[in-house]
């Protein structure tokens, strides 16, 4: 039973990491961030919205398709990007 639980947790962790990588790609492609900046932005938004990093990643991955971000995530992302803003970085 413990082996099944460990296996489940490992699969969940791998899926979460894949989502985080995809969210970083969204920030790189649409926000003009570098991969390091994208990681920092995800962490900052997670902390400022009291959402798990995995949940912020899920939201950002769905954003290009869904068309909008929850207000708290959008505001935290805008605040985090502000000091790093580039000419094409606008959320």
Secondary structure, 3 states (H helix, E strand, C coil): CHHHHHHHHHHHHHHHHHHHHHHHHHHHHHHCCCHHHHHHHHHHHHHHHCCCHHHHHHHHHHHHHHCCCCHHHHHHHHHHHHCCCCCCCCC
